């Protein structure tokens, strides 16, 4: 039987959760300026394309 400090186990679990959250944030927000600009250009191009296809009553 091993003795485990509950406070150390809790801190280790919290640290692992923080690392996982940081990894998700790097994926979501860690894009270069060029990648962000390209994504915005694609979104605006798609919006313009759809607006051009819209039928007005």
CHARMM internal coordinates of N, CA and C (Angstrom, degrees):
IC EDIT
DIST 1 N 1 CA 1.4496
DIST 1 CA 1 C 1.5306
ANGL 1 N 1 CA 1 C 107.83
DIST 1 C 2 N 1.3120
ANGL 1 CA 1 C 2 N 116.79
DIHE 1 N 1 CA 1 C 2 N 131.03
DIST 2 N 2 CA 1.4603
ANGL 1 C 2 N 2 CA 120.00
DIHE 1 CA 1 C 2 N 2 CA 179.58
DIST 2 CA 2 C 1.5097
ANGL 2 N 2 CA 2 C 109.44
DIHE 1 C 2 N 2 CA 2 C -106.64
DIST 2 C 3 N 1.2812
ANGL 2 CA 2 C 3 N 113.95
DIHE 2 N 2 CA 2 C 3 N 147.12
DIST 3 N 3 CA 1.4605
ANGL 2 C 3 N 3 CA 120.14
DIHE 2 CA 2 C 3 N 3 CA 177.11
DIST 3 CA 3 C 1.5208
ANGL 3 N 3 CA 3 C 108.71
DIHE 2 C 3 N 3 CA 3 C -91.67
DIST 3 C 4 N 1.3248
ANGL 3 CA 3 C 4 N 115.72
DIHE 3 N 3 CA 3 C 4 N 134.07
DIST 4 N 4 CA 1.4522
ANGL 3 C 4 N 4 CA 120.57
DIHE 3 CA 3 C 4 N 4 CA -179.14
DIST 4 CA 4 C 1.5164
ANGL 4 N 4 CA 4 C 107.89
DIHE 3 C 4 N 4 CA 4 C -126.84
DIST 4 C 5 N 1.3026
ANGL 4 CA 4 C 5 N 115.17
DIHE 4 N 4 CA 4 C 5 N 128.00
DIST 5 N 5 CA 1.4537
ANGL 4 C 5 N 5 CA 120.15
DIHE 4 CA 4 C 5 N 5 CA 175.97
DIST 5 CA 5 C 1.5238
ANGL 5 N 5 CA 5 C 107.57
DIHE 4 C 5 N 5 CA 5 C -73.53
DIST 5 C 6 N 1.3226
ANGL 5 CA 5 C 6 N 116.64
DIHE 5 N 5 CA 5 C 6 N 118.90
DIST 6 N 6 CA 1.4555
ANGL 5 C 6 N 6 CA 120.02
DIHE 5 CA 5 C 6 N 6 CA -177.20
DIST 6 CA 6 C 1.5182
ANGL 6 N 6 CA 6 C 112.09
DIHE 5 C 6 N 6 CA 6 C -63.98
DIST 6 C 7 N 1.3144
ANGL 6 CA 6 C 7 N 117.63
DIHE 6 N 6 CA 6 C 7 N -35.13
DIST 7 N 7 CA 1.4618
ANGL 6 C 7 N 7 CA 119.89
DIHE 6 CA 6 C 7 N 7 CA 179.91
DIST 7 CA 7 C 1.5277
ANGL 7 N 7 CA 7 C 110.07
DIHE 6 C 7 N 7 CA 7 C -67.31
DIST 7 C 8 N 1.3278
ANGL 7 CA 7 C 8 N 117.05
DIHE 7 N 7 CA 7 C 8 N -39.07
DIST 8 N 8 CA 1.4634
ANGL 7 C 8 N 8 CA 119.63
DIHE 7 CA 7 C 8 N 8 CA 178.46
DIST 8 CA 8 C 1.5250
ANGL 8 N 8 CA 8 C 110.76
DIHE 7 C 8 N 8 CA 8 C -68.39
DIST 8 C 9 N 1.3208
ANGL 8 CA 8 C 9 N 117.11
DIHE 8 N 8 CA 8 C 9 N -38.98
DIST 9 N 9 CA 1.4623
ANGL 8 C 9 N 9 CA 120.48
DIHE 8 CA 8 C 9 N 9 CA 178.59
DIST 9 CA 9 C 1.5199
ANGL 9 N 9 CA 9 C 109.88
DIHE 8 C 9 N 9 CA 9 C -65.09
DIST 9 C 10 N 1.3149
ANGL 9 CA 9 C 10 N 117.74
DIHE 9 N 9 CA 9 C 10 N -41.67
DIST 10 N 10 CA 1.4666
ANGL 9 C 10 N 10 CA 122.16
DIHE 9 CA 9 C 10 N 10 CA 179.65
DIST 10 CA 10 C 1.5288
ANGL 10 N 10 CA 10 C 110.23
DIHE 9 C 10 N 10 CA 10 C -64.45
DIST 10 C 11 N 1.3420
ANGL 10 CA 10 C 11 N 116.53
DIHE 10 N 10 CA 10 C 11 N -42.48
DIST 11 N 11 CA 1.4581
ANGL 10 C 11 N 11 CA 120.58
DIHE 10 CA 10 C 11 N 11 CA 179.24
DIST 11 CA 11 C 1.5302
ANGL 11 N 11 CA 11 C 110.49
DIHE 10 C 11 N 11 CA 11 C -65.77
DIST 11 C 12 N 1.3248
ANGL 11 CA 11 C 12 N 117.98
DIHE 11 N 11 CA 11 C 12 N -39.64
DIST 12 N 12 CA 1.4556
ANGL 11 C 12 N 12 CA 121.23
DIHE 11 CA 11 C 12 N 12 CA 179.56
DIST 12 CA 12 C 1.5253
ANGL 12 N 12 CA 12 C 110.22
DIHE 11 C 12 N 12 CA 12 C -65.11
DIST 12 C 13 N 1.3300
ANGL 12 CA 12 C 13 N 116.86
DIHE 12 N 12 CA 12 C 13 N -40.95
DIST 13 N 13 CA 1.4621
ANGL 12 C 13 N 13 CA 120.44
DIHE 12 CA 12 C 13 N 13 CA 178.99
DIST 13 CA 13 C 1.5288
ANGL 13 N 13 CA 13 C 110.23
DIHE 12 C 13 N 13 CA 13 C -65.28
DIST 13 C 14 N 1.3304
ANGL 13 CA 13 C 14 N 117.42
DIHE 13 N 13 CA 13 C 14 N -41.20
DIST 14 N 14 CA 1.4623
ANGL 13 C 14 N 14 CA 121.50
DIHE 13 CA 13 C 14 N 14 CA 178.43
DIST 14 CA 14 C 1.5282
ANGL 14 N 14 CA 14 C 110.51
DIHE 13 C 14 N 14 CA 14 C -64.95
DIST 14 C 15 N 1.3226
ANGL 14 CA 14 C 15 N 116.97
DIHE 14 N 14 CA 14 C 15 N -39.31
DIST 15 N 15 CA 1.4607
ANGL 14 C 15 N 15 CA 120.76
DIHE 14 CA 14 C 15 N 15 CA 179.68
DIST 15 CA 15 C 1.5303
ANGL 15 N 15 CA 15 C 110.75
DIHE 14 C 15 N 15 CA 15 C -65.11
DIST 15 C 16 N 1.3259
ANGL 15 CA 15 C 16 N 116.70
DIHE 15 N 15 CA 15 C 16 N -39.95
DIST 16 N 16 CA 1.4628
ANGL 15 C 16 N 16 CA 120.91
DIHE 15 CA 15 C 16 N 16 CA 178.38
DIST 16 CA 16 C 1.5250
ANGL 16 N 16 CA 16 C 110.30
DIHE 15 C 16 N 16 CA 16 C -65.02
DIST 16 C 17 N 1.3298
ANGL 16 CA 16 C 17 N 116.93
DIHE 16 N 16 CA 16 C 17 N -40.18
DIST 17 N 17 CA 1.4666
ANGL 16 C 17 N 17 CA 120.57
DIHE 16 CA 16 C 17 N 17 CA 178.68
DIST 17 CA 17 C 1.5274
ANGL 17 N 17 CA 17 C 110.18
DIHE 16 C 17 N 17 CA 17 C -65.37
DIST 17 C 18 N 1.3303
ANGL 17 CA 17 C 18 N 117.13
DIHE 17 N 17 CA 17 C 18 N -40.21
DIST 18 N 18 CA 1.4669
ANGL 17 C 18 N 18 CA 120.84
DIHE 17 CA 17 C 18 N 18 CA 178.21
DIST 18 CA 18 C 1.5242
ANGL 18 N 18 CA 18 C 111.00
DIHE 17 C 18 N 18 CA 18 C -63.58
DIST 18 C 19 N 1.3283
ANGL 18 CA 18 C 19 N 117.39
DIHE 18 N 18 CA 18 C 19 N -39.71
DIST 19 N 19 CA 1.4597
ANGL 18 C 19 N 19 CA 120.36
DIHE 18 CA 18 C 19 N 19 CA 178.59
DIST 19 CA 19 C 1.5254
ANGL 19 N 19 CA 19 C 110.83
DIHE 18 C 19 N 19 CA 19 C -65.13
DIST 19 C 20 N 1.3223
ANGL 19 CA 19 C 20 N 116.88
DIHE 19 N 19 CA 19 C 20 N -39.10
DIST 20 N 20 CA 1.4617
ANGL 19 C 20 N 20 CA 120.23
DIHE 19 CA 19 C 20 N 20 CA 178.62
DIST 20 CA 20 C 1.5269
ANGL 20 N 20 CA 20 C 110.20
DIHE 19 C 20 N 20 CA 20 C -65.16
DIST 20 C 21 N 1.3269
ANGL 20 CA 20 C 21 N 117.51
DIHE 20 N 20 CA 20 C 21 N -42.11
DIST 21 N 21 CA 1.4642
ANGL 20 C 21 N 21 CA 121.71
DIHE 20 CA 20 C 21 N 21 CA 178.42
DIST 21 CA 21 C 1.5247
ANGL 21 N 21 CA 21 C 110.20
DIHE 20 C 21 N 21 CA 21 C -63.93
DIST 21 C 22 N 1.3201
ANGL 21 CA 21 C 22 N 117.28
DIHE 21 N 21 CA 21 C 22 N -39.83
DIST 22 N 22 CA 1.4604
ANGL 21 C 22 N 22 CA 121.06
DIHE 21 CA 21 C 22 N 22 CA 179.30
DIST 22 CA 22 C 1.5298
ANGL 22 N 22 CA 22 C 110.58
DIHE 21 C 22 N 22 CA 22 C -64.29
DIST 22 C 23 N 1.3129
ANGL 22 CA 22 C 23 N 117.12
DIHE 22 N 22 CA 22 C 23 N -38.47
DIST 23 N 23 CA 1.4584
ANGL 22 C 23 N 23 CA 120.49
DIHE 22 CA 22 C 23 N 23 CA 178.52
DIST 23 CA 23 C 1.5272
ANGL 23 N 23 CA 23 C 110.65
DIHE 22 C 23 N 23 CA 23 C -64.54
DIST 23 C 24 N 1.3408
ANGL 23 CA 23 C 24 N 116.77
DIHE 23 N 23 CA 23 C 24 N -41.97
DIST 24 N 24 CA 1.4618
ANGL 23 C 24 N 24 CA 120.32
DIHE 23 CA 23 C 24 N 24 CA 177.38
DIST 24 CA 24 C 1.5250
ANGL 24 N 24 CA 24 C 110.52
DIHE 23 C 24 N 24 CA 24 C -63.20
DIST 24 C 25 N 1.3190
ANGL 24 CA 24 C 25 N 117.79
DIHE 24 N 24 CA 24 C 25 N -41.15
DIST 25 N 25 CA 1.4616
ANGL 24 C 25 N 25 CA 121.66
DIHE 24 CA 24 C 25 N 25 CA 179.93
DIST 25 CA 25 C 1.5262
ANGL 25 N 25 CA 25 C 111.61
DIHE 24 C 25 N 25 CA 25 C -65.77
DIST 25 C 26 N 1.3323
ANGL 25 CA 25 C 26 N 116.82
DIHE 25 N 25 CA 25 C 26 N -37.26
DIST 26 N 26 CA 1.4635
ANGL 25 C 26 N 26 CA 119.58
DIHE 25 CA 25 C 26 N 26 CA 177.91
DIST 26 CA 26 C 1.5176
ANGL 26 N 26 CA 26 C 110.28
DIHE 25 C 26 N 26 CA 26 C -62.07
DIST 26 C 27 N 1.3214
ANGL 26 CA 26 C 27 N 116.84
DIHE 26 N 26 CA 26 C 27 N -38.24
DIST 27 N 27 CA 1.4634
ANGL 26 C 27 N 27 CA 120.21
DIHE 26 CA 26 C 27 N 27 CA 179.01
DIST 27 CA 27 C 1.5222
ANGL 27 N 27 CA 27 C 109.86
DIHE 26 C 27 N 27 CA 27 C -69.63
DIST 27 C 28 N 1.3281
ANGL 27 CA 27 C 28 N 117.34
DIHE 27 N 27 CA 27 C 28 N -43.82
DIST 28 N 28 CA 1.4601
ANGL 27 C 28 N 28 CA 121.02
DIHE 27 CA 27 C 28 N 28 CA -174.67
DIST 28 CA 28 C 1.5258
ANGL 28 N 28 CA 28 C 112.64
DIHE 27 C 28 N 28 CA 28 C -74.01
DIST 28 C 29 N 1.3119
ANGL 28 CA 28 C 29 N 117.32
DIHE 28 N 28 CA 28 C 29 N -41.52
DIST 29 N 29 CA 1.4592
ANGL 28 C 29 N 29 CA 120.73
DIHE 28 CA 28 C 29 N 29 CA -171.84
DIST 29 CA 29 C 1.5164
ANGL 29 N 29 CA 29 C 114.27
DIHE 28 C 29 N 29 CA 29 C -112.88
DIST 29 C 30 N 1.2969
ANGL 29 CA 29 C 30 N 117.88
DIHE 29 N 29 CA 29 C 30 N -3.70
DIST 30 N 30 CA 1.4595
ANGL 29 C 30 N 30 CA 120.87
DIHE 29 CA 29 C 30 N 30 CA -174.54
DIST 30 CA 30 C 1.5085
ANGL 30 N 30 CA 30 C 113.36
DIHE 29 C 30 N 30 CA 30 C -91.09
DIST 30 C 31 N 1.3156
ANGL 30 CA 30 C 31 N 117.00
DIHE 30 N 30 CA 30 C 31 N 45.59
DIST 31 N 31 CA 1.4574
ANGL 30 C 31 N 31 CA 120.37
DIHE 30 CA 30 C 31 N 31 CA 179.58
DIST 31 CA 31 C 1.5203
ANGL 31 N 31 CA 31 C 109.56
DIHE 30 C 31 N 31 CA 31 C -100.01
DIST 31 C 32 N 1.3142
ANGL 31 CA 31 C 32 N 115.37
DIHE 31 N 31 CA 31 C 32 N 151.40
DIST 32 N 32 CA 1.4579
ANGL 31 C 32 N 32 CA 119.70
DIHE 31 CA 31 C 32 N 32 CA 178.94
DIST 32 CA 32 C 1.5204
ANGL 32 N 32 CA 32 C 109.68
DIHE 31 C 32 N 32 CA 32 C -75.45
DIST 32 C 33 N 1.3069
ANGL 32 CA 32 C 33 N 115.78
DIHE 32 N 32 CA 32 C 33 N 167.48
DIST 33 N 33 CA 1.4645
ANGL 32 C 33 N 33 CA 121.05
DIHE 32 CA 32 C 33 N 33 CA 179.97
DIST 33 CA 33 C 1.5279
ANGL 33 N 33 CA 33 C 110.21
DIHE 32 C 33 N 33 CA 33 C -62.35
DIST 33 C 34 N 1.3271
ANGL 33 CA 33 C 34 N 116.79
DIHE 33 N 33 CA 33 C 34 N -39.24
DIST 34 N 34 CA 1.4575
ANGL 33 C 34 N 34 CA 120.94
DIHE 33 CA 33 C 34 N 34 CA 179.92
DIST 34 CA 34 C 1.5281
ANGL 34 N 34 CA 34 C 111.22
DIHE 33 C 34 N 34 CA 34 C -65.60
DIST 34 C 35 N 1.3226
ANGL 34 CA 34 C 35 N 116.72
DIHE 34 N 34 CA 34 C 35 N -39.90
DIST 35 N 35 CA 1.4641
ANGL 34 C 35 N 35 CA 120.01
DIHE 34 CA 34 C 35 N 35 CA 178.45
DIST 35 CA 35 C 1.5242
ANGL 35 N 35 CA 35 C 110.95
DIHE 34 C 35 N 35 CA 35 C -64.82
DIST 35 C 36 N 1.3253
ANGL 35 CA 35 C 36 N 116.56
DIHE 35 N 35 CA 35 C 36 N -40.67
DIST 36 N 36 CA 1.4641
ANGL 35 C 36 N 36 CA 120.57
DIHE 35 CA 35 C 36 N 36 CA 178.33
DIST 36 CA 36 C 1.5273
ANGL 36 N 36 CA 36 C 110.64
DIHE 35 C 36 N 36 CA 36 C -64.79
DIST 36 C 37 N 1.3301
ANGL 36 CA 36 C 37 N 116.82
DIHE 36 N 36 CA 36 C 37 N -42.00
DIST 37 N 37 CA 1.4643
ANGL 36 C 37 N 37 CA 120.97
DIHE 36 CA 36 C 37 N 37 CA -179.99
DIST 37 CA 37 C 1.5239
ANGL 37 N 37 CA 37 C 110.39
DIHE 36 C 37 N 37 CA 37 C -65.01
DIST 37 C 38 N 1.3121
ANGL 37 CA 37 C 38 N 116.91
DIHE 37 N 37 CA 37 C 38 N -41.65
DIST 38 N 38 CA 1.4681
ANGL 37 C 38 N 38 CA 120.33
DIHE 37 CA 37 C 38 N 38 CA 178.88
DIST 38 CA 38 C 1.5312
ANGL 38 N 38 CA 38 C 110.88
DIHE 37 C 38 N 38 CA 38 C -63.91
DIST 38 C 39 N 1.3230
ANGL 38 CA 38 C 39 N 117.15
DIHE 38 N 38 CA 38 C 39 N -42.02
DIST 39 N 39 CA 1.4628
ANGL 38 C 39 N 39 CA 120.40
DIHE 38 CA 38 C 39 N 39 CA 179.36
DIST 39 CA 39 C 1.5316
ANGL 39 N 39 CA 39 C 110.61
DIHE 38 C 39 N 39 CA 39 C -63.63
DIST 39 C 40 N 1.3271
ANGL 39 CA 39 C 40 N 116.68
DIHE 39 N 39 CA 39 C 40 N -40.80
DIST 40 N 40 CA 1.4633
ANGL 39 C 40 N 40 CA 119.81
DIHE 39 CA 39 C 40 N 40 CA 179.02
DIST 40 CA 40 C 1.5286
ANGL 40 N 40 CA 40 C 110.39
DIHE 39 C 40 N 40 CA 40 C -67.13
DIST 40 C 41 N 1.3235
ANGL 40 CA 40 C 41 N 117.73
DIHE 40 N 40 CA 40 C 41 N -40.22
DIST 41 N 41 CA 1.4615
ANGL 40 C 41 N 41 CA 121.42
DIHE 40 CA 40 C 41 N 41 CA 178.88
DIST 41 CA 41 C 1.5271
ANGL 41 N 41 CA 41 C 110.40
DIHE 40 C 41 N 41 CA 41 C -63.81
DIST 41 C 42 N 1.3197
ANGL 41 CA 41 C 42 N 116.75
DIHE 41 N 41 CA 41 C 42 N -41.58
DIST 42 N 42 CA 1.4632
ANGL 41 C 42 N 42 CA 120.10
DIHE 41 CA 41 C 42 N 42 CA 177.78
DIST 42 CA 42 C 1.5199
ANGL 42 N 42 CA 42 C 111.13
DIHE 41 C 42 N 42 CA 42 C -63.04
DIST 42 C 43 N 1.3325
ANGL 42 CA 42 C 43 N 116.56
DIHE 42 N 42 CA 42 C 43 N -42.27
DIST 43 N 43 CA 1.4621
ANGL 42 C 43 N 43 CA 120.65
DIHE 42 CA 42 C 43 N 43 CA -179.65
DIST 43 CA 43 C 1.5237
ANGL 43 N 43 CA 43 C 110.84
DIHE 42 C 43 N 43 CA 43 C -65.02
DIST 43 C 44 N 1.3345
ANGL 43 CA 43 C 44 N 117.44
DIHE 43 N 43 CA 43 C 44 N -42.76
DIST 44 N 44 CA 1.4614
ANGL 43 C 44 N 44 CA 119.53
DIHE 43 CA 43 C 44 N 44 CA -179.32
DIST 44 CA 44 C 1.5317
ANGL 44 N 44 CA 44 C 110.61
DIHE 43 C 44 N 44 CA 44 C -69.71
DIST 44 C 45 N 1.3426
ANGL 44 CA 44 C 45 N 117.56
DIHE 44 N 44 CA 44 C 45 N -36.30
DIST 45 N 45 CA 1.4547
ANGL 44 C 45 N 45 CA 120.57
DIHE 44 CA 44 C 45 N 45 CA 177.11
DIST 45 CA 45 C 1.5282
ANGL 45 N 45 CA 45 C 110.08
DIHE 44 C 45 N 45 CA 45 C -63.06
DIST 45 C 46 N 1.3132
ANGL 45 CA 45 C 46 N 116.99
DIHE 45 N 45 CA 45 C 46 N -42.19
DIST 46 N 46 CA 1.4599
ANGL 45 C 46 N 46 CA 121.18
DIHE 45 CA 45 C 46 N 46 CA 178.69
DIST 46 CA 46 C 1.5245
ANGL 46 N 46 CA 46 C 110.63
DIHE 45 C 46 N 46 CA 46 C -64.51
DIST 46 C 47 N 1.3270
ANGL 46 CA 46 C 47 N 117.31
DIHE 46 N 46 CA 46 C 47 N -41.95
DIST 47 N 47 CA 1.4641
ANGL 46 C 47 N 47 CA 120.97
DIHE 46 CA 46 C 47 N 47 CA 179.50
DIST 47 CA 47 C 1.5273
ANGL 47 N 47 CA 47 C 110.54
DIHE 46 C 47 N 47 CA 47 C -63.91
DIST 47 C 48 N 1.3323
ANGL 47 CA 47 C 48 N 117.75
DIHE 47 N 47 CA 47 C 48 N -43.37
DIST 48 N 48 CA 1.4642
ANGL 47 C 48 N 48 CA 120.52
DIHE 47 CA 47 C 48 N 48 CA 178.62
DIST 48 CA 48 C 1.5251
ANGL 48 N 48 CA 48 C 111.09
DIHE 47 C 48 N 48 CA 48 C -63.62
DIST 48 C 49 N 1.3224
ANGL 48 CA 48 C 49 N 115.56
DIHE 48 N 48 CA 48 C 49 N -40.48
DIST 49 N 49 CA 1.4559
ANGL 48 C 49 N 49 CA 120.51
DIHE 48 CA 48 C 49 N 49 CA 179.66
DIST 49 CA 49 C 1.5300
ANGL 49 N 49 CA 49 C 110.55
DIHE 48 C 49 N 49 CA 49 C -61.78
DIST 49 C 50 N 1.3384
ANGL 49 CA 49 C 50 N 116.34
DIHE 49 N 49 CA 49 C 50 N -45.20
DIST 50 N 50 CA 1.4560
ANGL 49 C 50 N 50 CA 120.17
DIHE 49 CA 49 C 50 N 50 CA 179.93
DIST 50 CA 50 C 1.5241
ANGL 50 N 50 CA 50 C 111.50
DIHE 49 C 50 N 50 CA 50 C -67.84
DIST 50 C 51 N 1.3270
ANGL 50 CA 50 C 51 N 117.18
DIHE 50 N 50 CA 50 C 51 N -38.21
DIST 51 N 51 CA 1.4660
ANGL 50 C 51 N 51 CA 120.13
DIHE 50 CA 50 C 51 N 51 CA 178.51
DIST 51 CA 51 C 1.5218
ANGL 51 N 51 CA 51 C 110.93
DIHE 50 C 51 N 51 CA 51 C -64.62
DIST 51 C 52 N 1.3121
ANGL 51 CA 51 C 52 N 117.16
DIHE 51 N 51 CA 51 C 52 N -33.05
DIST 52 N 52 CA 1.4582
ANGL 51 C 52 N 52 CA 120.70
DIHE 51 CA 51 C 52 N 52 CA 178.80
DIST 52 CA 52 C 1.5231
ANGL 52 N 52 CA 52 C 111.68
DIHE 51 C 52 N 52 CA 52 C -69.56
DIST 52 C 53 N 1.3198
ANGL 52 CA 52 C 53 N 117.17
DIHE 52 N 52 CA 52 C 53 N -25.93
DIST 53 N 53 CA 1.4557
ANGL 52 C 53 N 53 CA 121.22
DIHE 52 CA 52 C 53 N 53 CA -179.43
DIST 53 CA 53 C 1.5273
ANGL 53 N 53 CA 53 C 112.55
DIHE 52 C 53 N 53 CA 53 C -89.20
DIST 53 C 54 N 1.3175
ANGL 53 CA 53 C 54 N 117.66
DIHE 53 N 53 CA 53 C 54 N -6.31
DIST 54 N 54 CA 1.4564
ANGL 53 C 54 N 54 CA 121.77
DIHE 53 CA 53 C 54 N 54 CA -175.30
DIST 54 CA 54 C 1.5327
ANGL 54 N 54 CA 54 C 110.11
DIHE 53 C 54 N 54 CA 54 C -69.56
DIST 54 C 55 N 1.3178
ANGL 54 CA 54 C 55 N 116.42
DIHE 54 N 54 CA 54 C 55 N 136.69
DIST 55 N 55 CA 1.4570
ANGL 54 C 55 N 55 CA 122.59
DIHE 54 CA 54 C 55 N 55 CA 177.93
DIST 55 CA 55 C 1.5291
ANGL 55 N 55 CA 55 C 108.86
DIHE 54 C 55 N 55 CA 55 C -96.47
DIST 55 C 56 N 1.2969
ANGL 55 CA 55 C 56 N 116.00
DIHE 55 N 55 CA 55 C 56 N 125.01
DIST 56 N 56 CA 1.4549
ANGL 55 C 56 N 56 CA 120.36
DIHE 55 CA 55 C 56 N 56 CA 178.98
DIST 56 CA 56 C 1.5356
ANGL 56 N 56 CA 56 C 108.43
DIHE 55 C 56 N 56 CA 56 C -93.97
DIST 56 C 57 N 1.3286
ANGL 56 CA 56 C 57 N 118.17
DIHE 56 N 56 CA 56 C 57 N 135.33
DIST 57 N 57 CA 1.4643
ANGL 56 C 57 N 57 CA 120.22
DIHE 56 CA 56 C 57 N 57 CA -179.63
DIST 57 CA 57 C 1.5185
ANGL 57 N 57 CA 57 C 112.03
DIHE 56 C 57 N 57 CA 57 C -74.81
END
COOR INIT
IC SEED 1 N 1 CA 1 C
IC BUILD
